[in-house]
Amino acid sequence: MNPQLQSQEVTTSEPVPDSSLDSPQKTSHTEPLPKLHAVPPSRRRQVILWTGVTLVTLDLCCLPITYFYALKFDTDLSLQTIFAIITGVYGLISFTHYFFRSLRLFLPKKSPKWRPVGWTKWGIAEFLQVNILIIITLVEIELVAATIPHNPWVRVCAMASPTICFYVGFLFCGTAILTQMRKTLPFNMSSTPKGSLWRPALFAYVEDAGALEGQGGVPYREAIMKRYEVSPRFRRMILILDWMWGVGLLAIAIISTVLIMVLDKNIAFGVGWGLPWAFSAVYALLTVWIVKHHLKREKAEWAMKEVASSNMSAA
């Protein structure tokens, strides 16, 4: 545990709990607003990230749907064989990425560049890494159990995407509640050390994804931690988005589950695999708009506080 980071968490001035986002800050606003990226991602990096998002969507949504309908209606393969193929190829691209992601965190020569702030040991999984593993385990157990019978349970196989939504939805809502209740962490949440106030799970996801997938490394982790601690608007934005995604994912998971159970099983399979991803695409666009709106207001509010602080100093 990083003693300096821990001391920041337990001081009376920083961070201010999310349950009191509008309370006055004791942080000096004469300093500029901490930047999340010292150097913005290059165009090449942005292309790589968007390509990765596209491949993951194909891997976890489009390919299973395509395989199911193509093999079921255009071949004589048994349903059990079809689902064996789907289960075998499902997540192949994502699992490969997870493997190389793990190497960055676990290899002694690589981990110092990527691991959470304050961590001195190699081979310790960050918050996002652990949650990805839990999701993979839940979905694979579900798919394997549903395909073991001679006549596979099509409706259970269709629950893979809703299962992910249920897990992440409960996680986001649960951590939002704990954040607003000002409970303390019983474990390290990536760069947020054990014993600190809870933070929304979305914050840890953004930190971890920005550090590894975004190539920001430890400097990005330090920057986003500092930004969260000193900026009330940033904390408010994270909490709003955490609630928005948590409630939204639970809602679409429930809707998808109901449709899977009441529709014809051949239709239900496509709905179960596709609807949550279509919802997530719409929510992602809404998230981009919300983030831009809040960051613009954050910049304006910070500038006003800097001016006020300068005037007080001059007086």
FENMOBEL-V959315 format. One record per residue. N is the residue number from 1. PHI is phi in whole degrees, -180 to 180 (* if undefined). BURIAL is 1 if it has 9 or more other C-alpha atoms within 8 Angstrom, else 0. D_FIRST is the distance of its C-alpha to the first C-alpha in Angstrom with 1 decimal. Layout:
n = <N:N>
phi = <PHI:PHI>
burial = <BURIAL:BURIAL>
d_first = <D_FIRST:D_FIRST>
//
This chain:
n = <1:2:3:4:5:6:7:8:9:10:11:12:13:14:15:16:17:18:19:20:21:22:23:24:25:26:27:28:29:30:31:32:33:34:35:36:37:38:39:40:41:42:43:44:45:46:47:48:49:50:51:52:53:54:55:56:57:58:59:60:61:62:63:64:65:66:67:68:69:70:71:72:73:74:75:76:77:78:79:80:81:82:83:84:85:86:87:88:89:90:91:92:93:94:95:96:97:98:99:100:101:102:103:104:105:106:107:108:109:110:111:112:113:114:115:116:117:118:119:120:121:122:123:124:125:126:127:128:129:130:131:132:133:134:135:136:137:138:139:140:141:142:143:144:145:146:147:148:149:150:151:152:153:154:155:156:157:158:159:160:161:162:163:164:165:166:167:168:169:170:171:172:173:174:175:176:177:178:179:180:181:182:183:184:185:186:187:188:189:190:191:192:193:194:195:196:197:198:199:200:201:202:203:204:205:206:207:208:209:210:211:212:213:214:215:216:217:218:219:220:221:222:223:224:225:226:227:228:229:230:231:232:233:234:235:236:237:238:239:240:241:242:243:244:245:246:247:248:249:250:251:252:253:254:255:256:257:258:259:260:261:262:263:264:265:266:267:268:269:270:271:272:273:274:275:276:277:278:279:280:281:282:283:284:285:286:287:288:289:290:291:292:293:294:295:296:297:298:299:300:301:302:303:304:305:306:307:308:309:310:311:312:313:314:315>
phi = <*:-80:-61:-66:-66:-64:-66:-65:-72:-101:-70:-79:-98:-145:-82:-76:-58:-67:-74:-130:-66:-97:-70:-62:-99:-94:-71:-71:-101:-75:-80:-68:-63:-58:-84:-78:-127:-63:-127:-57:-57:-69:-60:-62:-67:-63:-64:-63:-64:-67:-64:-63:-62:-64:-65:-65:-63:-63:-66:-99:-129:-70:-64:-58:-65:-63:-60:-62:-73:-67:-76:-73:-101:-116:-136:-102:-66:-71:-62:-65:-66:-60:-73:-65:-66:-62:-64:-69:-98:-62:75:-60:-66:-66:-67:-63:-62:-61:-63:-69:-63:-64:-60:-64:-85:-100:-72:-56:-78:-99:-60:-58:-81:-118:-70:-59:-62:90:-84:-111:-100:-93:83:-107:-79:-77:-62:-65:-61:-65:-69:-62:-63:-62:-64:-58:-62:-61:-68:-66:-61:-62:-68:-64:-63:-78:-100:-66:-59:-59:-107:-55:-83:-60:-66:-69:-62:-77:-89:-59:-66:-60:-62:-61:-64:-60:-63:-66:-62:-64:-62:-65:-66:-63:-71:-65:-64:-64:-64:-74:-84:62:-79:-101:-73:-89:-155:-71:-109:58:-82:-86:-76:-56:94:-78:-67:-57:-127:-57:-59:-59:-62:-65:-61:-65:-60:-68:-67:-67:-72:-99:-64:-84:65:-79:63:-61:-57:-67:-60:-64:-67:-72:-64:-64:-62:-64:-72:-99:-111:-61:-64:-65:-63:-62:-61:-62:-67:-61:-67:-63:-65:-60:-71:-61:-66:-63:-67:-65:-64:-70:-66:-66:-61:-63:-62:-62:-64:-61:-80:-102:-82:-56:-62:-68:-76:-60:-61:-65:-65:-63:-80:-95:-60:-60:-74:-63:-61:-63:-64:-65:-65:-64:-64:-64:-62:-58:-64:-64:-63:-61:-62:-70:-66:-66:-68:-61:-62:-66:-65:-66:-63:-64:-68:-65:-64:-63:-66:-66:-65:-66:-67:-68:-71>
burial = <0:1:0:0:1:1:0:1:1:1:0:0:0:1:1:1:1:1:0:0:1:0:0:0:0:0:0:0:1:0:0:0:0:0:0:0:1:0:0:0:0:0:0:0:1:1:0:0:1:0:0:0:0:0:1:1:1:1:1:1:1:1:1:1:1:0:1:1:1:1:1:1:0:0:0:0:0:0:1:1:0:1:1:1:0:1:1:0:0:1:1:0:1:1:0:0:0:0:0:0:1:1:1:1:1:1:1:0:0:1:1:1:0:1:1:1:1:0:1:0:0:1:0:0:1:1:1:1:1:1:0:0:0:0:1:0:0:1:1:1:0:1:1:1:0:1:1:0:1:0:0:1:1:1:1:1:1:1:1:1:1:1:1:1:1:1:1:1:1:1:1:1:1:0:1:1:0:1:1:1:0:1:1:1:1:0:0:1:1:1:1:0:1:1:0:1:1:1:1:1:1:1:1:1:1:0:1:1:1:1:1:1:1:1:0:1:1:1:0:1:1:1:1:1:1:1:1:1:1:1:1:1:1:1:1:1:1:1:1:0:1:1:1:0:1:1:1:1:1:1:0:1:1:1:0:1:1:0:1:1:1:0:0:0:1:0:0:1:1:1:1:1:1:1:1:1:1:0:1:0:0:0:1:0:0:0:1:0:0:0:1:0:0:1:1:0:1:1:1:0:0:1:0:0:1:1:0:0:1:1:0:0:0:0:0>
d_first = <0.0:3.8:6.2:8.9:8.0:7.4:10.6:12.3:12.1:13.6:16.2:19.7:20.5:17.8:17.4:20.7:20.8:22.8:25.4:26.5:26.5:29.6:28.5:28.7:25.7:25.0:23.6:26.1:28.0:29.5:26.9:27.6:26.0:23.0:24.2:22.6:24.2:25.0:27.7:29.1:29.4:32.6:35.6:35.1:31.6:32.8:35.6:33.3:31.1:34.3:35.7:32.7:33.0:36.7:36.3:33.8:36.3:39.1:37.1:36.0:39.0:42.1:42.5:42.5:45.0:47.1:47.1:48.1:51.1:52.3:52.3:53.6:56.5:57.4:57.1:58.4:55.0:54.1:51.5:49.4:49.6:48.7:45.5:44.7:44.8:42.8:40.1:40.1:39.6:37.5:34.1:34.9:33.8:30.7:29.7:30.3:28.0:25.3:25.8:25.4:22.4:20.8:21.7:19.8:16.5:17.4:19.4:17.6:19.8:19.2:15.7:14.3:16.7:15.9:12.5:10.2:8.6:5.4:6.2:8.0:10.0:13.2:15.0:12.5:14.4:13.5:15.1:18.4:18.7:18.5:21.0:23.3:23.5:24.3:27.0:28.5:28.8:30.5:32.9:33.8:34.6:36.6:38.6:39.2:40.4:42.7:44.3:45.1:48.3:51.5:51.6:48.0:46.8:46.9:45.5:42.4:41.9:42.2:39.2:36.5:35.8:36.1:33.6:31.0:32.0:31.8:28.2:26.8:28.9:27.8:24.1:24.6:26.8:24.6:21.4:23.7:25.0:21.7:20.7:24.1:23.8:20.6:18.9:15.3:13.1:13.1:10.7:8.5:11.3:10.8:9.1:9.3:6.4:8.1:10.4:11.3:14.9:16.1:17.1:20.0:19.5:21.6:19.0:16.5:19.7:20.6:17.3:17.3:21.1:21.2:18.7:20.5:24.0:24.3:23.1:20.9:17.9:14.8:17.1:18.2:14.8:14.2:17.8:17.8:14.8:16.7:19.9:18.9:17.7:20.9:23.6:25.2:27.4:24.6:23.0:26.5:27.2:24.2:25.1:28.7:28.2:25.9:28.8:31.4:30.1:29.2:32.7:34.4:33.0:34.0:37.4:38.2:37.0:39.4:42.2:41.8:41.8:45.0:46.7:45.8:47.5:50.6:51.5:53.3:50.8:51.6:50.8:47.8:46.1:46.1:45.2:42.2:40.8:41.8:41.6:37.8:37.4:40.2:38.6:35.2:37.1:38.7:35.5:33.8:36.7:36.3:32.6:33.4:35.9:33.6:30.8:33.4:34.9:31.7:30.5:34.0:33.9:30.4:31.8:34.9:33.2:30.8:33.9:35.7:33.0:32.9:36.7:36.6:34.1:36.3:39.4:37.8:36.9:40.4:42.0>
//
